[in-house]
Amino acid sequence: MEKKKVFIIGGGFGGLSTFYSLRKNGSEIVDLALADSRETSLEKPSLPEVAFIGKPLNKVQIPLKSIIERNGGKYLNSEVKIVDPKSSEIEFLDGTKMTYDYLVIATGTVKDYEAMEGFNDYGYSVCDDVHASKLYDRMVKFEGGKIVIGAARTEWADHPDVKKLSAPCEGPVGEIMFMLDYALRQKAVRSKSTINVFSPGKIFFEDVGPKVHKSLEPVIKAQGINVSTSKSIKKIEKDHVEFEDGSSLESDFTIVIPPYAGTPFVKNSRIGDEKGFVMTDSQMRHTEYKNIFAVGDINAVTMPKLGHIAVIQGQVASSAILKDIKGDGEVLPFKPEIFCIMNRGGIDATMILSDYIYGGKTDITLNGPIAHMMKWGFDDFYFYTKGHMPPELMQNGLKKFLETLKK
């Protein structure tokens, strides 16, 4: 059988999950290629540690060229200009063109800092290595004051039956506020500071259920963190943040997760919705072009935008591609769940496992040193194995452990 050309655009959680799954289960029938405009895959869950404890950038950046080529794939450090879905051709900004049998779009999203007036002058964030490093430099010099933290509202296209969240993912907001609180206490300036958190949603952490909220709310209150909801950011000034409802919060230090936007080539190629996200079925297959798949944040059905879900989608998409090629086999079912661990500074963390927004009954947390140890283990495993997730047996064991604790 002649090998089929599978082209993956994006080397983050979703892209690497797809690449490794196809290599493991179909190396004899697929030729793999992966393109990314970056030279490194960014381990984004570790960026708050860059921002607040000075974790070196080379411990969160995974070189793509070496790992792709070492695993039998072709790597292109290039940015896609446009995709022609009818001819199955990709054109890059440098003019290079390539064809594919199957295309997997795993670009993640654009963090639209420019959409927030005043951000470039007065705002900080943790969504990439540049902004996380800038935030760390500010933290080193910060000696107390009024702090505002939150997520901007993201506007989505209207797709029936797709859950829409006001903020794509508020886990980073939680991690920022807890780690910042801890860092200020270590510097002995917490008493000189106030921490106000805002959410565009009607409830903070709208992607989890009441049991998780019941567990988190006392922790937030104990740290003296104030939370305001239904607040959509309008403008960041030097000494305050303005909201669309006319209210404002005084601020000497503003940290914001920007709105998410779709990848430009998706919109320009007319393979996405008006916001630049790709609508797929439950196999991550494009609803019109059956040899195009989308995994991770760029997928319109992905809510919240979370690395764990991107990994699951990569495995589902790879199984669907292999079934197409082989003519038999099973496509993995898509069973989304929220699984994340928020570092709270020191030896504390909060682990969340919830499928509540998908109609499930799991909605549990684990607070304390064990959760922190788990985050340290997951992050280090992912980094040192160059983008592999811990073995399924280990992950299933962890979930059973969590469920047993809550019983």
SEDOTOR-738032 format. One record per residue (C-alpha): z, x, y. Coordinates in Angstrom, 1 decimal, decimal comma. Example, Ala and Ser with C-alpha at 12.3 -4.5 7.8 and 13.67 -1.06 7.14 Angstrom:
! SEDOTOR-738032
+--------+--------+--------+
|     c3 |     c1 |     c2 |
+--------+--------+--------+
|    7,8 |   12,3 |   -4,5 |
|    7,1 |   13,7 |   -1,1 |
+--------+--------+--------+
This chain:
! SEDOTOR-738032
+--------+--------+--------+
|     c3 |     c1 |     c2 |
+--------+--------+--------+
|    0,0 |    0,0 |    0,0 |
|   -0,9 |    1,3 |    3,4 |
|    2,1 |    1,8 |    5,6 |
|    2,6 |   -0,7 |    8,5 |
|    3,2 |    0,6 |   12,0 |
|    6,5 |   -0,6 |   13,4 |
|    7,1 |    0,2 |   17,0 |
|   10,6 |   -0,1 |   18,5 |
|   11,1 |   -0,2 |   22,3 |
|   14,6 |    0,9 |   23,2 |
|   17,2 |    3,2 |   21,6 |
|   20,4 |    1,4 |   22,2 |
|   22,5 |   -0,6 |   19,7 |
|   19,8 |   -3,0 |   18,7 |
|   17,0 |   -0,4 |   18,6 |
|   18,9 |    2,1 |   16,5 |
|   20,2 |   -0,7 |   14,2 |
|   16,6 |   -1,8 |   13,6 |
|   15,4 |    1,8 |   13,1 |
|   18,1 |    2,7 |   10,6 |
|   17,7 |   -0,6 |    8,7 |
|   14,0 |   -0,2 |    8,3 |
|   14,3 |    3,5 |    7,3 |
|   16,9 |    2,7 |    4,7 |
|   15,2 |   -0,3 |    3,1 |
|   11,5 |    0,3 |    3,8 |
|   10,7 |    4,0 |    4,4 |
|    7,9 |    3,8 |    1,8 |
|    6,1 |    1,0 |    3,5 |
|    6,6 |    1,5 |    7,2 |
|    5,7 |    4,1 |    9,8 |
|    8,4 |    4,1 |   12,5 |
|    8,1 |    5,0 |   16,1 |
|   10,7 |    4,5 |   18,9 |
|   10,2 |    4,7 |   22,6 |
|   12,8 |    4,9 |   25,4 |
|   12,6 |    5,9 |   29,0 |
|   15,9 |    7,7 |   28,5 |
|   16,3 |   10,9 |   26,5 |
|   19,7 |    9,7 |   25,1 |
|   21,1 |    6,6 |   23,7 |
|   24,2 |    5,6 |   25,7 |
|   27,3 |    4,5 |   23,9 |
|   28,3 |    1,9 |   26,5 |
|   31,6 |    0,8 |   25,0 |
|   33,0 |    4,3 |   25,9 |
|   31,9 |    4,2 |   29,5 |
|   35,3 |    2,9 |   30,8 |
|   36,8 |    6,0 |   29,2 |
|   34,4 |    8,1 |   31,2 |
|   35,4 |    6,2 |   34,4 |
|   39,2 |    6,2 |   33,9 |
|   40,2 |    9,2 |   31,7 |
|   37,3 |   11,5 |   32,4 |
|   35,7 |   11,5 |   29,0 |
|   32,8 |   14,0 |   29,0 |
|   29,3 |   12,4 |   29,3 |
|   28,0 |   14,5 |   26,4 |
|   30,5 |   12,5 |   24,2 |
|   28,8 |    9,2 |   25,0 |
|   25,1 |   10,3 |   25,1 |
|   23,3 |   10,6 |   21,8 |
|   20,0 |   12,6 |   21,9 |
|   17,2 |   10,3 |   20,7 |
|   14,4 |   12,8 |   19,9 |
|   16,3 |   14,8 |   17,3 |
|   17,8 |   11,8 |   15,4 |
|   14,5 |    9,8 |   15,3 |
|   12,4 |   12,8 |   14,2 |
|   15,0 |   14,0 |   11,7 |
|   14,9 |   10,5 |   10,1 |
|   11,1 |   10,5 |    9,8 |
|   10,2 |    8,6 |   12,9 |
|    8,1 |    9,4 |   16,0 |
|    9,9 |    9,4 |   19,3 |
|    8,3 |    8,9 |   22,8 |
|   10,3 |    9,5 |   25,9 |
|    8,2 |    7,1 |   27,9 |
|    8,4 |    3,8 |   29,8 |
|    6,3 |    0,8 |   28,8 |
|    4,1 |   -0,6 |   31,4 |
|    2,7 |   -3,6 |   29,6 |
|    2,2 |   -5,1 |   26,1 |
|   -0,9 |   -7,0 |   25,1 |
|    0,3 |   -9,3 |   22,3 |
|   -3,2 |  -10,4 |   21,3 |
|   -4,5 |   -6,9 |   20,6 |
|   -1,1 |   -5,6 |   19,5 |
|   -1,4 |   -2,7 |   22,0 |
|    1,2 |   -1,0 |   24,2 |
|    0,4 |    0,8 |   27,4 |
|    2,8 |    3,3 |   28,9 |
|    3,2 |    4,2 |   32,6 |
|    1,5 |    7,6 |   31,9 |
|   -1,6 |    5,8 |   30,7 |
|   -1,0 |    6,4 |   27,0 |
|   -1,8 |    3,5 |   24,7 |
|   -0,6 |    2,7 |   21,1 |
|   -1,2 |   -0,1 |   18,7 |
|    1,3 |   -1,6 |   16,3 |
|    1,5 |   -3,9 |   13,3 |
|    5,0 |   -5,0 |   14,3 |
|    6,8 |   -4,7 |   17,6 |
|   10,6 |   -4,8 |   18,1 |
|   11,7 |   -5,1 |   21,7 |
|   15,3 |   -3,7 |   22,1 |
|   15,3 |   -2,6 |   25,7 |
|   18,6 |   -4,1 |   26,7 |
|   18,5 |   -5,6 |   30,3 |
|   18,2 |   -4,3 |   33,8 |
|   21,6 |   -4,2 |   35,6 |
|   20,5 |   -5,6 |   39,0 |
|   22,8 |   -3,7 |   41,4 |
|   20,3 |   -4,4 |   44,3 |
|   21,0 |   -8,2 |   43,9 |
|   24,5 |   -7,6 |   45,3 |
|   24,5 |   -7,0 |   49,0 |
|   26,7 |   -4,1 |   50,0 |
|   27,0 |   -2,7 |   46,5 |
|   25,2 |    0,6 |   47,2 |
|   27,6 |    1,3 |   50,1 |
|   30,9 |    0,0 |   48,9 |
|   30,7 |   -1,0 |   45,2 |
|   31,4 |    0,7 |   41,9 |
|   30,6 |   -0,1 |   38,3 |
|   30,7 |    1,2 |   34,7 |
|   27,5 |    0,0 |   33,2 |
|   25,8 |    3,4 |   32,9 |
|   26,6 |    7,1 |   32,9 |
|   25,8 |    7,5 |   36,6 |
|   28,0 |    4,7 |   37,9 |
|   30,8 |    5,5 |   35,4 |
|   30,9 |    9,1 |   36,7 |
|   30,9 |    7,9 |   40,3 |
|   33,8 |    5,6 |   39,5 |
|   35,8 |    8,4 |   38,0 |
|   35,4 |   10,5 |   41,1 |
|   36,7 |    7,6 |   43,2 |
|   39,7 |    7,1 |   40,8 |
|   40,8 |   10,7 |   41,1 |
|   41,1 |   10,3 |   44,9 |
|   42,5 |    6,8 |   44,9 |
|   46,1 |    6,6 |   46,1 |
|   46,7 |    2,9 |   46,0 |
|   45,4 |   -0,2 |   47,8 |
|   43,7 |   -3,6 |   47,3 |
|   41,4 |   -3,7 |   44,3 |
|   38,9 |   -6,4 |   43,3 |
|   37,2 |   -6,4 |   39,9 |
|   34,7 |   -9,0 |   38,5 |
|   31,3 |   -9,9 |   37,2 |
|   28,4 |  -11,3 |   39,2 |
|   26,8 |  -14,5 |   38,1 |
|   23,6 |  -14,2 |   36,1 |
|   21,0 |  -16,9 |   36,3 |
|   19,2 |  -17,8 |   33,0 |
|   16,0 |  -19,7 |   32,1 |
|   16,6 |  -23,1 |   30,7 |
|   16,3 |  -23,1 |   26,9 |
|   17,5 |  -26,1 |   25,0 |
|   20,3 |  -25,3 |   22,5 |
|   20,9 |  -21,8 |   23,9 |
|   24,4 |  -21,2 |   25,2 |
|   24,5 |  -20,1 |   28,8 |
|   27,3 |  -18,0 |   30,2 |
|   28,0 |  -17,5 |   33,9 |
|   28,6 |  -13,8 |   33,1 |
|   26,7 |  -12,1 |   30,2 |
|   29,9 |  -10,4 |   29,0 |
|   33,3 |  -10,1 |   30,6 |
|   34,8 |   -7,7 |   28,0 |
|   34,1 |   -4,7 |   30,3 |
|   35,9 |   -6,6 |   33,1 |
|   39,0 |   -6,9 |   30,9 |
|   38,8 |   -3,2 |   29,9 |
|   38,4 |   -2,1 |   33,5 |
|   41,4 |   -4,1 |   34,8 |
|   43,7 |   -2,9 |   32,0 |
|   42,7 |    0,7 |   32,1 |
|   42,9 |    0,8 |   35,9 |
|   46,4 |   -0,8 |   35,8 |
|   47,5 |    1,9 |   33,3 |
|   45,9 |    4,8 |   35,3 |
|   47,6 |    3,6 |   38,5 |
|   51,0 |    3,5 |   36,7 |
|   50,4 |    7,1 |   35,5 |
|   49,7 |    8,2 |   39,1 |
|   52,8 |    6,3 |   40,2 |
|   50,8 |    4,3 |   42,8 |
|   50,7 |    0,9 |   41,0 |
|   53,4 |   -0,5 |   43,3 |
|   51,1 |    0,4 |   46,2 |
|   48,2 |   -1,6 |   44,7 |
|   47,1 |   -5,1 |   44,0 |
|   44,6 |   -6,0 |   41,3 |
|   42,5 |   -9,2 |   41,8 |
|   40,0 |  -10,2 |   39,2 |
|   37,3 |  -12,8 |   39,7 |
|   35,0 |  -14,6 |   37,3 |
|   31,9 |  -16,7 |   38,0 |
|   32,9 |  -19,0 |   35,1 |
|   35,2 |  -21,9 |   35,1 |
|   37,5 |  -19,9 |   32,8 |
|   37,9 |  -16,1 |   32,5 |
|   36,5 |  -14,9 |   29,1 |
|   34,4 |  -18,1 |   28,6 |
|   32,9 |  -16,7 |   25,4 |
|   36,1 |  -17,1 |   23,4 |
|   38,4 |  -19,9 |   22,4 |
|   41,9 |  -21,2 |   23,3 |
|   43,7 |  -19,0 |   20,8 |
|   42,4 |  -15,8 |   22,3 |
|   43,2 |  -17,1 |   25,8 |
|   46,7 |  -17,9 |   24,7 |
|   47,1 |  -14,4 |   23,4 |
|   45,6 |  -12,6 |   26,4 |
|   47,1 |  -14,6 |   29,3 |
|   50,7 |  -13,3 |   28,9 |
|   49,4 |   -9,7 |   28,7 |
|   47,4 |  -10,2 |   31,9 |
|   50,3 |  -11,8 |   33,7 |
|   52,7 |   -9,1 |   32,6 |
|   50,6 |   -6,4 |   34,2 |
|   50,6 |   -8,2 |   37,5 |
|   46,9 |   -8,9 |   37,5 |
|   45,7 |  -12,0 |   39,4 |
|   42,7 |  -14,0 |   38,2 |
|   40,4 |  -16,3 |   40,2 |
|   37,7 |  -18,4 |   38,5 |
|   34,5 |  -20,1 |   39,7 |
|   33,8 |  -17,2 |   42,1 |
|   30,2 |  -16,1 |   42,6 |
|   29,9 |  -12,9 |   44,6 |
|   27,9 |  -13,0 |   47,8 |
|   28,5 |   -9,7 |   49,5 |
|   30,6 |   -6,6 |   49,3 |
|   32,0 |   -5,2 |   52,5 |
|   34,1 |   -2,0 |   53,2 |
|   37,3 |   -4,0 |   53,3 |
|   36,6 |   -7,3 |   51,5 |
|   34,4 |   -9,2 |   49,0 |
|   32,8 |  -12,5 |   50,1 |
|   32,0 |  -15,3 |   47,7 |
|   29,4 |  -18,1 |   47,8 |
|   32,1 |  -20,8 |   48,3 |
|   33,1 |  -19,2 |   51,6 |
|   36,3 |  -17,5 |   50,4 |
|   37,0 |  -13,8 |   50,3 |
|   39,3 |  -11,2 |   48,9 |
|   40,5 |   -8,1 |   50,8 |
|   39,4 |   -5,0 |   49,0 |
|   39,7 |   -1,2 |   49,4 |
|   38,1 |   -0,6 |   46,0 |
|   35,6 |   -3,0 |   44,5 |
|   34,4 |   -2,7 |   40,9 |
|   31,7 |   -5,1 |   39,7 |
|   29,5 |   -5,8 |   36,7 |
|   26,1 |   -6,7 |   38,2 |
|   23,9 |   -9,6 |   37,3 |
|   21,6 |   -9,0 |   34,3 |
|   17,8 |   -9,2 |   34,7 |
|   15,0 |   -9,1 |   32,1 |
|   12,9 |   -6,0 |   31,5 |
|    9,8 |   -6,0 |   33,9 |
|    7,2 |   -5,3 |   31,2 |
|    8,3 |   -8,4 |   29,3 |
|    7,7 |  -10,6 |   32,2 |
|    4,5 |   -8,9 |   33,3 |
|    3,2 |   -9,1 |   29,7 |
|    3,9 |  -12,8 |   29,6 |
|    5,9 |  -12,5 |   26,4 |
|    9,1 |  -13,6 |   28,0 |
|   10,6 |  -16,5 |   30,0 |
|   10,6 |  -16,6 |   33,8 |
|   13,7 |  -14,4 |   33,9 |
|   12,1 |  -11,7 |   31,7 |
|   14,0 |  -12,5 |   28,4 |
|   12,3 |  -13,0 |   25,0 |
|   12,8 |  -16,3 |   23,2 |
|   13,0 |  -16,0 |   19,5 |
|   13,8 |  -18,0 |   16,3 |
|   16,8 |  -17,3 |   14,1 |
|   14,9 |  -14,3 |   12,5 |
|   14,6 |  -12,7 |   16,0 |
|   10,8 |  -13,4 |   15,8 |
|    8,9 |  -14,4 |   18,9 |
|    8,3 |  -18,1 |   19,1 |
|    4,5 |  -17,5 |   19,7 |
|    3,6 |  -14,0 |   18,5 |
|    4,8 |  -13,7 |   15,0 |
|    4,6 |   -9,9 |   14,8 |
|    6,9 |   -9,4 |   17,8 |
|   10,7 |   -9,4 |   17,5 |
|   13,4 |   -9,1 |   20,1 |
|   17,0 |   -7,9 |   19,4 |
|   20,0 |   -7,3 |   21,6 |
|   20,5 |   -8,2 |   25,2 |
|   16,8 |   -8,8 |   25,9 |
|   16,8 |  -11,7 |   23,4 |
|   17,2 |  -15,0 |   25,3 |
|   19,4 |  -16,4 |   22,5 |
|   21,9 |  -13,6 |   22,7 |
|   25,1 |  -14,8 |   24,3 |
|   27,2 |  -13,0 |   25,1 |
|   25,3 |   -9,7 |   25,6 |
|   27,3 |   -7,6 |   23,2 |
|   26,6 |   -4,5 |   21,1 |
|   28,0 |   -6,0 |   17,9 |
|   25,5 |   -8,9 |   18,2 |
|   22,6 |   -6,5 |   18,9 |
|   23,4 |   -4,6 |   15,7 |
|   23,4 |   -7,9 |   13,6 |
|   20,1 |   -8,9 |   15,2 |
|   18,6 |   -5,5 |   14,4 |
|   19,4 |   -6,0 |   10,7 |
|   18,1 |   -9,5 |   10,7 |
|   14,8 |   -8,5 |   12,3 |
|   14,3 |   -5,6 |   10,0 |
|   14,8 |   -7,8 |    6,9 |
|   12,3 |  -10,3 |    8,3 |
|    9,7 |   -7,5 |    8,9 |
|   10,2 |   -6,1 |    5,4 |
|    9,8 |   -9,6 |    3,8 |
|    6,6 |  -10,0 |    5,7 |
|    5,2 |   -6,7 |    4,4 |
|    6,4 |   -7,0 |    0,8 |
|    5,8 |  -10,7 |    0,4 |
|    9,2 |  -11,2 |   -1,1 |
|   12,9 |  -10,5 |   -0,4 |
|   15,5 |  -12,3 |    1,6 |
|   15,9 |  -12,5 |    5,4 |
|   19,5 |  -12,0 |    6,4 |
|   21,1 |  -15,0 |    8,0 |
|   22,0 |  -14,7 |   11,7 |
|   25,7 |  -15,3 |   12,0 |
|   26,7 |  -14,3 |   15,5 |
|   30,3 |  -13,5 |   16,3 |
|   32,2 |  -11,8 |   19,1 |
|   33,8 |   -8,6 |   17,8 |
|   35,1 |   -6,2 |   20,5 |
|   38,0 |   -3,9 |   21,3 |
|   39,3 |   -3,5 |   24,9 |
|   41,0 |   -0,2 |   25,6 |
|   44,1 |   -1,0 |   27,7 |
|   45,1 |    2,6 |   28,4 |
|   47,5 |    4,9 |   26,6 |
|   47,8 |    3,8 |   23,0 |
|   47,2 |    0,1 |   23,6 |
|   44,1 |   -2,0 |   23,0 |
|   43,2 |   -5,6 |   22,3 |
|   40,8 |   -6,4 |   19,5 |
|   39,0 |   -9,8 |   19,5 |
|   37,2 |  -11,6 |   16,7 |
|   35,9 |  -15,0 |   17,6 |
|   33,0 |  -17,3 |   16,6 |
|   34,4 |  -20,2 |   18,6 |
|   31,5 |  -20,6 |   21,0 |
|   29,1 |  -20,9 |   18,0 |
|   31,1 |  -23,7 |   16,5 |
|   33,3 |  -21,6 |   14,2 |
|   37,0 |  -21,6 |   13,6 |
|   37,8 |  -17,9 |   13,9 |
|   39,5 |  -17,1 |   17,2 |
|   42,0 |  -14,2 |   16,8 |
|   43,3 |  -11,1 |   18,6 |
|   45,2 |   -8,0 |   17,7 |
|   47,2 |   -6,3 |   20,5 |
|   48,7 |   -2,9 |   20,4 |
|   48,3 |    0,7 |   18,9 |
|   46,5 |   -0,4 |   15,7 |
|   43,7 |   -2,0 |   17,8 |
|   43,6 |    1,2 |   19,8 |
|   43,3 |    3,3 |   16,7 |
|   40,5 |    1,0 |   15,5 |
|   38,5 |    1,5 |   18,8 |
|   38,9 |    5,2 |   18,6 |
|   37,7 |    5,2 |   15,0 |
|   34,7 |    3,0 |   15,7 |
|   33,6 |    4,9 |   18,8 |
|   33,9 |    8,3 |   17,2 |
|   32,1 |    7,1 |   14,0 |
|   29,2 |    5,7 |   16,0 |
|   28,9 |    8,9 |   18,1 |
|   29,2 |   11,5 |   15,4 |
|   26,9 |    9,6 |   13,0 |
|   24,3 |    9,3 |   15,8 |
|   24,2 |    5,5 |   16,0 |
|   25,3 |    4,4 |   12,6 |
|   27,8 |    1,6 |   12,3 |
|   30,8 |    2,0 |   10,0 |
|   30,2 |    0,9 |    6,4 |
|   30,0 |   -2,8 |    5,8 |
|   32,9 |   -2,5 |    3,4 |
|   35,1 |   -1,1 |    6,1 |
|   34,1 |   -3,8 |    8,6 |
|   34,7 |   -6,6 |    6,2 |
|   38,1 |   -5,1 |    5,3 |
|   39,0 |   -5,0 |    8,9 |
|   38,1 |   -8,7 |    9,4 |
|   40,1 |   -9,7 |    6,4 |
|   43,0 |   -7,7 |    7,8 |
|   42,8 |   -9,5 |   11,1 |
|   42,7 |  -12,9 |    9,5 |
|   45,6 |  -12,1 |    7,3 |
|   47,7 |  -11,0 |   10,2 |
|   47,1 |  -14,3 |   12,0 |
|   47,9 |  -16,4 |    9,0 |
+--------+--------+--------+
